[in-house]
């Protein structure tokens, strides 16, 4: 199935099915999720080959860890806890009126998911898992920039879900626009900030609630006590995993001015371990051209570019003295290029990062408490001390942005609640208390409410 017409037909079919069965039993949801896990295992080789074909190539270990293992682990976590997440919350109350309250988590309806190309399996299936766990019907529209993986997802979803429960529909921007224009229970988008604005504007016309997982210029900061030998490997891994095409990859690195060369040498030494066997290419020619143009602009402005030789795409790259105002210094890089920025006073770094709201921030120091104190002064969706990226690998932590890096969050219970409507109900207790609320008001009612209102 492909194109806007397929989106409209799927929406009509799924909406009708939801109206007949608005709250699927939790055991049925768990069974579907178990089926999905088994299907992912059976499709392992198909998915690895498809992702590698799209990236041309993609390091297999990266697909295994950041895509398949991550999704399977997220599935296990959801299956293990779903019954508890979905259980009604009930309590008795006396004030202001006696009775019982119930809080139930109900499906929102038909959920639309627009997934990106950079982690085309993980970023499609993790929100789908959350939506199914919450009891929703799902329309998944994967990115047209990873067509082989999109086709593999069509096969995978078709093997697991009946067509009135979940579908995967391919197509270009017109297909995505059609999904955004429909009245949905929820719309989930992962991608750039610019496209996220358009998604939110389209969803506003139908008052569809949205989750936006965007990006930003996520900083890494090495405090004076940070050790290049100890901390550069983690920064290098976070930056050059999937050639920097990661929404929470370190975008740039702040280091004490006198240690720029030490950090550059340590990072490039670690980067050499990626190539040639474990390095990933840029997704396509457009992305590669953008990287080359950014580097050329920086070099023309006086920057020094150091690279690890590679026959695959854009090699791991360090940039020193990038001129202010160039694209490397103003845009989210989203590639294997890491500018190293010097500072004399850490307050200068705080001032430079003020006003930004990236998806992540990272601080490194041999004193973790000192690093944590600085991290808490930076506005970001999430972050880590002496690590990169790993905060989103923990399924019991919410993952999401703030400001221009997005709104809403998911993973684990947070994803279940993101796709759920929290329905509150009150069951009144028997008794004469209702007389207190009815005019003409009794003197005891006036005294009681007067005391409560003080």
C-alpha positions as CSV (number, residue, x, y, z in Angstrom):
1,X,0.0,0.0,0.0
2,X,1.3,3.4,-0.9
3,X,0.3,7.0,-1.4
4,X,-2.4,9.4,0.0
5,X,-5.3,7.3,-1.2
6,X,-4.0,4.3,0.8
7,X,-3.7,6.6,3.9
8,X,-7.3,7.8,3.6
9,X,-8.6,4.2,3.1
10,X,-6.7,2.9,6.0
11,X,-7.9,5.7,8.2
12,X,-11.5,5.0,7.4
13,X,-11.1,1.3,8.0
14,X,-9.2,1.7,11.3
15,X,-11.6,4.4,12.6
16,X,-14.6,2.1,11.9
17,X,-12.8,-0.8,13.7
18,X,-12.0,1.4,16.7
19,X,-15.6,2.5,17.0
20,X,-16.6,-1.1,17.4
21,X,-13.9,-2.1,19.9
22,X,-12.6,1.0,21.6
23,X,-10.7,-0.7,24.5
24,X,-9.0,-3.9,23.4
25,X,-8.3,-6.2,26.3
26,X,-4.8,-6.0,27.7
27,X,-4.1,-9.8,27.1
28,X,-4.9,-9.2,23.4
29,X,-2.4,-6.3,23.2
30,X,0.3,-8.4,25.0
31,X,-0.3,-11.3,22.5
32,X,0.2,-8.9,19.6
33,X,3.4,-7.5,21.1
34,X,4.7,-11.0,21.6
35,X,3.9,-11.8,18.0
36,X,5.7,-8.7,16.9
37,X,8.8,-9.8,18.9
38,X,8.8,-13.2,17.2
39,X,8.3,-11.6,13.8
40,X,11.3,-9.3,14.3
41,X,13.4,-12.3,15.2
42,X,12.3,-14.1,12.1
43,X,12.9,-11.0,9.9
44,X,16.4,-10.3,11.4
45,X,18.4,-10.9,8.3
46,X,15.8,-9.2,6.1
47,X,15.9,-6.0,8.3
48,X,19.7,-5.9,8.5
49,X,20.1,-6.3,4.7
50,X,17.4,-3.6,4.1
51,X,19.0,-1.0,6.4
52,X,22.5,-1.7,4.9
53,X,21.1,-1.3,1.4
54,X,19.6,2.1,2.3
55,X,22.8,3.4,3.9
56,X,25.1,1.7,1.5
57,X,26.5,0.4,3.8
58,X,25.5,0.5,7.5
59,X,27.8,-1.3,10.0
60,X,25.9,-4.5,10.9
61,X,26.7,-4.2,14.6
62,X,25.1,-0.8,14.7
63,X,21.9,-2.2,13.2
64,X,22.0,-5.1,15.7
65,X,22.5,-2.9,18.8
66,X,20.8,0.4,18.0
67,X,17.9,-1.1,16.1
68,X,17.0,-4.7,16.7
69,X,18.3,-5.4,20.2
70,X,17.0,-2.0,21.4
71,X,13.5,-2.7,20.0
72,X,13.4,-6.3,21.3
73,X,14.5,-5.1,24.8
74,X,11.8,-2.4,24.7
75,X,9.2,-5.0,23.7
76,X,10.2,-7.2,26.6
77,X,10.0,-4.3,29.0
78,X,6.5,-3.3,27.8
79,X,5.2,-6.8,27.9
80,X,6.5,-7.3,31.4
81,X,4.9,-4.2,32.8
82,X,1.8,-3.5,30.6
83,X,-0.8,-5.1,32.9
84,X,0.4,-2.9,35.7
85,X,0.5,0.3,33.6
86,X,-3.0,-0.3,32.3
87,X,-4.6,-1.2,35.6
88,X,-7.2,1.4,36.8
89,X,-6.1,3.6,39.7
90,X,-8.8,3.7,42.3
91,X,-9.0,5.5,45.7
92,X,-11.6,6.7,48.2
93,X,-12.0,10.4,48.9
94,X,-13.8,12.4,51.7
95,X,-13.1,16.0,50.6
96,X,-14.6,18.0,49.1
97,X,-17.3,15.3,48.7
98,X,-17.2,11.6,49.7
99,X,-17.0,8.9,47.1
100,X,-14.6,7.0,45.0
101,X,-12.4,8.1,42.1
102,X,-11.3,5.9,39.1
103,X,-8.5,6.8,36.7
104,X,-8.4,4.7,33.6
105,X,-6.0,4.7,30.7
106,X,-8.0,4.4,27.5
107,X,-6.8,4.3,23.8
108,X,-7.0,7.6,21.9
109,X,-8.2,6.0,18.7
110,X,-6.2,5.9,15.4
111,X,-2.6,6.9,15.9
112,X,-0.5,8.1,13.1
113,X,3.3,7.6,13.2
114,X,5.7,9.4,10.8
115,X,9.1,7.8,11.3
116,X,12.5,9.0,10.0
117,X,15.3,7.4,8.0
118,X,18.3,7.6,10.4
119,X,17.2,4.7,12.6
120,X,14.5,3.4,10.4
121,X,13.6,0.3,12.4
122,X,13.9,1.6,16.0
123,X,12.2,4.9,15.4
124,X,9.3,3.3,13.6
125,X,8.7,0.4,15.9
126,X,9.3,2.0,19.3
127,X,6.3,4.4,19.0
128,X,4.3,1.7,17.4
129,X,4.9,-0.6,20.4
130,X,3.7,2.2,22.7
131,X,0.6,2.9,20.6
132,X,-0.4,-0.8,20.5
133,X,0.3,-1.2,24.2
134,X,-2.1,1.6,24.8
135,X,-4.8,-0.1,22.7
136,X,-4.7,2.1,19.6
137,X,-5.1,1.3,16.0
138,X,-2.0,2.5,14.1
139,X,-1.0,3.9,10.7
140,X,2.8,3.9,10.3
141,X,4.3,6.0,7.5
142,X,8.1,5.4,7.3
143,X,10.6,7.7,5.5
144,X,10.9,7.6,1.7
145,X,14.6,8.2,2.1
146,X,15.1,4.6,3.4
147,X,12.9,2.7,0.9
148,X,14.3,-0.8,1.4
149,X,13.7,-0.6,5.1
150,X,10.2,0.8,4.6
151,X,9.4,-2.2,2.4
152,X,10.7,-4.5,5.0
153,X,8.5,-2.8,7.6
154,X,5.5,-3.2,5.3
155,X,6.2,-7.0,5.3
156,X,6.8,-7.1,9.0
157,X,3.6,-5.2,10.0
158,X,1.5,-7.2,7.5
159,X,2.6,-10.5,9.0
160,X,1.7,-9.5,12.6
161,X,-1.3,-7.2,12.5
162,X,-4.7,-7.6,10.8
163,X,-5.4,-4.7,8.5
164,X,-8.0,-3.2,10.9
165,X,-5.4,-3.0,13.7
166,X,-2.2,-1.6,12.2
167,X,-0.8,-0.9,8.7
168,X,2.4,0.4,7.2
169,X,2.0,2.6,4.2
170,X,4.8,4.0,2.1
171,X,5.0,7.1,0.0
172,X,6.5,10.6,-0.3
173,X,5.8,13.9,1.3
174,X,2.3,14.0,-0.1
175,X,1.5,10.8,1.7
176,X,2.9,12.2,5.0
177,X,0.9,15.4,4.5
178,X,-2.3,13.4,4.0
179,X,-1.7,11.6,7.3
180,X,-1.1,14.9,9.1
181,X,-4.4,16.3,7.7
182,X,-6.6,13.6,9.1
183,X,-8.4,13.7,12.4
184,X,-6.4,11.3,14.5
185,X,-6.4,10.2,18.1
186,X,-2.7,11.1,18.2
187,X,0.1,12.0,15.7
188,X,3.7,11.1,16.5
189,X,6.5,12.6,14.4
190,X,10.3,12.1,14.5
191,X,12.4,14.4,12.3
192,X,13.7,17.9,11.9
193,X,12.5,21.0,13.8
194,X,11.5,22.7,10.5
195,X,9.3,19.7,9.4
196,X,8.0,19.3,13.0
197,X,6.6,22.9,12.8
198,X,4.7,21.9,9.7
199,X,3.4,18.7,11.2
200,X,2.1,20.6,14.3
201,X,0.5,23.3,12.1
202,X,-1.3,20.6,10.1
203,X,-2.4,18.7,13.1
204,X,-3.8,21.9,14.7
205,X,-6.5,22.1,12.0
206,X,-8.1,18.9,13.4
207,X,-7.0,19.5,17.0
208,X,-5.0,16.3,16.8
209,X,-2.6,16.0,19.8
210,X,1.0,15.6,18.7
211,X,4.3,14.2,19.9
212,X,7.3,15.8,18.2
213,X,10.7,14.2,18.6
214,X,13.0,16.7,16.9
215,X,16.7,17.5,17.4
216,X,19.0,20.5,17.9
217,X,22.6,21.3,18.5
218,X,23.4,18.9,21.4
219,X,26.6,20.1,23.1
220,X,29.3,18.1,24.8
221,X,31.4,19.9,27.4
222,X,34.7,18.8,28.7
223,X,35.4,20.5,32.0
224,X,39.1,21.2,32.9
225,X,39.2,18.0,35.0
226,X,38.0,15.8,32.1
227,X,40.6,13.3,30.8
228,X,40.9,12.8,27.0
229,X,42.2,9.3,27.5
230,X,39.2,8.3,29.6
231,X,36.4,10.4,28.1
232,X,37.2,10.7,24.4
233,X,36.1,7.1,23.6
234,X,32.6,7.8,24.8
235,X,32.4,11.1,22.9
236,X,33.8,9.4,19.8
237,X,31.2,6.6,20.0
238,X,28.3,9.0,20.5
239,X,29.5,11.2,17.6
240,X,30.4,8.6,15.0
241,X,27.8,6.0,15.7
242,X,25.9,5.7,12.4
243,X,28.2,8.5,11.1
244,X,26.7,11.1,13.3
245,X,23.2,10.6,11.9
246,X,21.7,10.5,15.4
247,X,19.4,13.0,16.9
248,X,21.2,13.0,20.2
249,X,24.7,12.8,18.9
250,X,27.2,15.4,20.3
251,X,26.9,18.3,17.8
252,X,30.0,20.1,19.0
253,X,32.5,19.8,21.8
254,X,33.7,22.5,24.2
255,X,37.2,22.0,25.7
256,X,39.7,24.2,27.7
257,X,41.6,26.3,25.2
258,X,45.0,24.9,26.0
259,X,43.9,21.3,25.5
260,X,42.4,21.5,22.0
261,X,45.1,19.4,20.4
262,X,45.0,16.8,23.1
263,X,41.3,16.3,22.6
264,X,41.5,16.3,18.8
265,X,44.3,13.7,18.9
266,X,42.4,11.4,21.3
267,X,39.2,11.6,19.4
268,X,40.7,10.9,16.0
269,X,42.6,8.0,17.5
270,X,39.3,6.5,18.6
271,X,37.6,7.3,15.3
272,X,40.2,5.2,13.5
273,X,38.6,2.2,15.1
274,X,35.4,2.8,13.2
275,X,36.9,2.5,9.7
276,X,36.7,0.7,7.5
277,X,34.8,-2.3,8.9
278,X,32.4,-0.6,11.4
279,X,31.7,2.7,9.8
280,X,28.4,3.8,8.2
281,X,27.9,5.9,5.1
282,X,25.7,8.9,4.8
283,X,22.1,8.0,3.9
284,X,22.2,9.5,0.4
285,X,23.9,11.9,-1.9
286,X,21.9,14.9,-0.6
287,X,23.2,14.3,2.9
288,X,26.8,13.8,1.7
289,X,26.7,16.9,-0.4
290,X,25.4,18.9,2.5
291,X,28.4,17.7,4.7
292,X,30.9,18.6,2.0
293,X,29.4,22.0,1.5
294,X,29.5,22.7,5.3
295,X,33.2,21.7,5.5
296,X,34.1,23.7,2.4
297,X,32.5,26.8,3.9
298,X,34.3,26.3,7.2
299,X,37.7,25.8,5.5
300,X,37.2,28.9,3.3
301,X,36.7,30.8,6.5
302,X,40.0,29.6,8.0
303,X,39.1,26.4,9.8
304,X,41.4,23.4,10.1
305,X,39.9,20.1,9.1
306,X,41.3,16.8,10.3
307,X,40.0,13.5,9.1
308,X,40.4,9.8,9.5
309,X,40.9,8.3,6.0
310,X,37.9,6.3,4.8
311,X,36.6,5.0,1.5
312,X,33.0,5.2,2.8
313,X,31.1,8.5,2.6
314,X,32.3,11.4,4.8
315,X,35.0,10.2,7.1
316,X,35.2,11.0,10.9
317,X,36.1,14.6,10.9
318,X,37.4,17.1,13.5
319,X,37.1,20.9,12.8
320,X,39.2,23.5,14.6
321,X,38.7,27.2,14.4
322,X,35.3,27.1,12.6
323,X,34.4,30.7,11.8
324,X,31.4,32.1,13.6
325,X,28.3,32.3,11.4
326,X,29.2,29.3,9.2
327,X,26.7,26.4,8.9
328,X,28.8,24.2,11.2
329,X,28.3,26.8,13.9
330,X,24.6,27.5,13.4
331,X,22.9,24.4,12.1
332,X,22.4,20.9,13.6
333,X,25.2,19.0,11.8
334,X,23.7,15.6,11.7
335,X,26.8,14.0,10.3
336,X,30.3,12.8,11.2
337,X,31.8,16.3,11.7
338,X,32.7,17.5,15.2
339,X,33.7,21.1,15.7
340,X,36.0,21.5,18.8
341,X,35.3,24.9,20.4
342,X,37.8,26.4,23.0
343,X,36.8,28.2,26.1
344,X,38.7,30.1,28.8
345,X,36.0,30.3,31.4
346,X,33.1,27.8,31.8
347,X,30.7,30.7,32.3
348,X,31.4,31.6,28.6
349,X,30.1,28.2,27.6
350,X,27.0,28.6,29.7
351,X,26.4,32.0,28.1
352,X,27.0,30.6,24.6
353,X,24.5,27.7,25.2
354,X,21.9,29.9,26.8
355,X,18.6,30.1,24.9
356,X,19.2,26.8,23.1
357,X,17.0,23.8,23.8
358,X,18.6,20.8,22.2
359,X,17.5,17.2,22.6
360,X,20.5,16.3,24.8
361,X,23.5,17.8,26.6
362,X,26.6,16.0,27.9
363,X,29.2,17.0,30.5
364,X,32.5,15.2,31.2
365,X,34.7,15.5,34.3
366,X,36.5,13.2,36.7
367,X,34.3,14.7,39.4
368,X,30.8,13.5,38.4
369,X,29.1,15.9,40.9
370,X,30.7,18.9,39.4
371,X,29.7,17.7,35.9
372,X,26.1,17.1,37.1
373,X,26.0,20.7,38.6
374,X,26.9,22.1,35.2
375,X,24.5,19.8,33.3
376,X,21.6,21.1,35.3
377,X,22.4,24.6,34.2
378,X,21.8,23.7,30.6
379,X,18.3,23.5,29.1
380,X,17.9,20.2,27.2
381,X,15.5,17.4,26.7
382,X,17.8,15.0,28.5
383,X,21.5,14.3,28.9
384,X,24.2,12.4,30.6
385,X,27.4,12.8,32.7
386,X,30.5,11.1,31.4
387,X,28.4,9.4,28.7
388,X,26.6,10.1,25.5
389,X,23.3,8.7,24.1
390,X,22.9,6.1,26.8
391,X,20.2,7.9,28.7
392,X,17.7,7.0,25.9
393,X,18.7,3.3,26.1
394,X,17.0,3.0,29.5
395,X,13.4,2.0,29.0
396,X,12.2,3.2,32.3
397,X,13.3,6.8,31.5
398,X,11.2,9.1,29.3
399,X,12.8,10.3,26.1
400,X,11.8,13.6,24.6
401,X,12.6,17.2,23.8
402,X,11.9,20.6,25.1
403,X,11.3,23.8,23.1
404,X,12.7,23.5,19.6
405,X,13.8,19.9,20.2
406,X,10.2,18.8,20.6
407,X,7.2,18.1,22.8
408,X,6.0,15.0,24.6
409,X,8.0,11.9,25.4
410,X,8.0,8.2,25.1
411,X,9.8,4.9,26.0
412,X,8.4,2.6,28.7
413,X,5.5,3.8,30.7
414,X,5.9,7.3,29.4
415,X,5.2,6.0,25.8
416,X,2.1,4.1,27.1
417,X,0.7,7.2,28.7
418,X,1.6,9.4,25.7
419,X,-0.8,7.3,23.5
420,X,-3.4,7.0,26.3
421,X,-6.3,9.2,27.4
422,X,-6.4,9.4,31.2
423,X,-10.1,9.3,31.9
424,X,-11.1,10.4,35.4
425,X,-14.5,9.3,36.9
426,X,-16.1,9.9,40.3
427,X,-18.6,7.6,41.9
428,X,-20.6,9.4,44.6
429,X,-21.1,7.8,48.0
430,X,-24.6,7.5,49.5
431,X,-25.7,9.8,52.2
432,X,-27.2,13.2,53.0
433,X,-24.1,15.2,52.0
434,X,-25.7,16.3,48.7
435,X,-28.1,18.5,50.7
436,X,-25.0,20.6,51.6
437,X,-24.5,21.5,48.0
438,X,-28.1,22.3,47.2
439,X,-29.8,25.7,47.8
440,X,-31.2,27.0,50.0
441,X,-27.8,26.5,51.7
442,X,-27.9,25.3,55.3
443,X,-26.0,27.1,58.0
444,X,-23.7,24.1,58.5
445,X,-22.9,24.2,54.8
446,X,-21.9,27.8,55.0
447,X,-19.7,27.2,58.0
448,X,-18.1,24.1,56.5
449,X,-17.3,25.7,53.1
450,X,-16.2,28.9,54.8
451,X,-13.7,26.9,56.9
452,X,-12.4,25.0,53.8
453,X,-12.0,28.2,51.9
454,X,-9.9,30.0,54.5
